[in-house]
Amino acid sequence: MRKRKYFLVSGLILASILTGVGSYAANQDNTGMARGRAGFARFLGARGFVRGLNLTDDQKTQIKGILQSNKTQILQTARDVAKGRLDLMNGVSGATTELANAQLAAANLRGQILTQIEAVLTPDQVAKVQERQQLRKQRLQKALDRLNSKIGG
């Protein structure tokens, strides 16, 4: 009876491992490679910044050039943030300061790059971006107000 139970459990474990390996292999197609290449744009939030702006081919080329010219800085900043998070998880002394500095550097770099991208946009596109930023600020303020009311009340 005991051997049968272990046999069934080991069979279930083996099946779950094979399912995991199969789904991992299925995800390693060209879309996975494309996601990896666009990783630094995603890190910056550049995709969300330009979403829905109906960019021309020339604008897309210019934005890709901006991202490409800043690629080394973007990757270094992403590495520093990831290292800070890992150090914090591992209890490394001074990791909190390291992570805060890395996140501040990432925010500054993001601002610089998005300013460069904004220079490529038309006035209508800039207005649309500013409108979205205003909506985002309003949502954050509402969330903050709700949290303050829960803490205070």
C-alpha positions in Angstrom: 0.0 0.0 0.0 2.8 2.4 0.9 4.8 1.7 -2.3 1.7 2.3 -4.4 1.1 5.7 -2.6 4.7 6.8 -3.3 4.5 5.6 -6.9 1.3 7.7 -7.4 2.9 10.7 -5.8 6.1 10.4 -7.8 4.0 10.0 -11.0 2.1 13.2 -10.2 5.3 15.1 -9.5 6.9 13.8 -12.7 3.8 14.8 -14.7 3.8 18.3 -13.2 7.5 18.7 -14.0 7.0 17.6 -17.6 4.1 19.9 -18.0 6.2 22.8 -16.7 9.0 22.0 -19.1 6.6 21.7 -22.0 5.0 25.1 -21.3 8.5 26.6 -20.9 9.6 25.3 -24.2 6.4 26.5 -25.9 7.0 30.0 -24.6 10.5 30.1 -26.1 9.4 31.2 -29.5 10.0 34.4 -31.4 7.6 36.4 -29.3 9.7 35.6 -26.2 12.7 36.9 -28.0 10.9 40.1 -29.0 9.8 40.6 -25.4 13.4 40.3 -24.3 14.6 42.9 -26.9 11.9 45.3 -25.8 12.7 44.8 -22.1 14.5 48.1 -21.6 11.6 50.0 -23.2 9.3 48.2 -20.8 11.6 49.0 -17.9 11.3 52.7 -18.8 7.6 52.6 -19.3 8.2 54.0 -22.8 5.6 51.7 -24.4 2.8 53.0 -22.1 4.0 56.5 -22.7 3.5 56.3 -26.5 0.5 53.9 -26.5 -2.4 55.2 -28.5 -0.5 58.1 -30.0 -0.7 56.8 -33.6 3.0 57.4 -34.2 4.3 57.8 -37.7 7.1 55.5 -39.0 9.5 58.4 -38.7 8.6 59.0 -35.0 8.9 55.3 -34.3 12.4 55.3 -35.8 13.4 58.3 -33.8 12.1 56.8 -30.6 13.9 53.6 -31.2 17.1 55.6 -31.8 16.6 57.4 -28.5 16.2 54.1 -26.7 19.1 52.6 -28.5 21.4 55.5 -27.7 20.5 55.2 -24.0 20.6 51.4 -23.9 23.8 51.1 -21.9 22.5 53.5 -19.2 19.1 51.8 -19.1 20.6 48.4 -18.7 23.1 49.6 -16.0 20.2 51.2 -14.1 18.0 48.2 -14.4 20.9 46.0 -13.2 21.4 48.4 -10.2 17.7 48.2 -9.2 17.7 44.4 -9.5 20.9 44.1 -7.5 19.4 46.4 -4.8 16.3 44.4 -4.6 18.2 41.1 -4.4 20.5 42.5 -1.7 17.5 43.7 0.3 16.0 40.3 0.0 19.2 38.7 1.2 19.6 41.1 4.1 22.7 42.8 2.9 23.7 45.7 5.1 23.0 49.1 3.4 20.8 47.5 0.8 17.9 49.9 1.5 20.0 52.9 0.7 21.5 51.1 -2.4 18.0 50.3 -3.7 16.7 53.8 -3.0 19.6 55.3 -4.9 19.2 52.9 -7.8 15.5 53.7 -8.0 16.1 57.4 -7.9 18.7 57.1 -10.7 16.2 55.0 -12.7 13.5 57.7 -12.2 15.9 60.4 -13.3 17.0 58.5 -16.4 13.4 57.7 -17.2 12.5 61.4 -17.0 15.4 62.4 -19.3 14.5 59.8 -21.9 10.8 60.5 -21.9 11.6 64.2 -22.3 13.7 63.3 -25.4 10.8 61.1 -26.7 8.3 63.9 -26.0 10.4 66.2 -28.3 9.6 63.8 -31.2 5.8 64.1 -30.7 3.4 66.5 -32.3 1.6 69.1 -30.1 -1.6 67.0 -30.2 0.3 63.9 -29.1 2.0 65.8 -26.3 -1.5 67.1 -25.2 -2.7 63.5 -25.1 0.3 62.4 -23.0 -0.3 65.3 -20.6 -4.0 64.4 -20.3 -3.1 60.8 -19.4 -0.5 62.1 -16.8 -3.2 64.3 -15.3 -5.6 61.4 -15.0 -2.9 59.2 -13.4 -2.3 62.0 -10.8 -6.0 62.1 -10.1 -6.2 58.4 -9.6 -3.2 58.5 -7.2 -4.7 61.3 -5.3 -8.0 59.4 -4.9 -6.1 56.4 -3.7 -4.1 58.5 -1.2 -7.3 60.2 0.0 -8.9 56.7 0.6 -5.9 55.5 2.5 -5.8 58.6 4.6 -9.5 58.3 5.4 -9.0 54.7 6.5 -6.0 55.6 8.7 -7.7 58.6 10.2 -11.1 57.0 10.7 
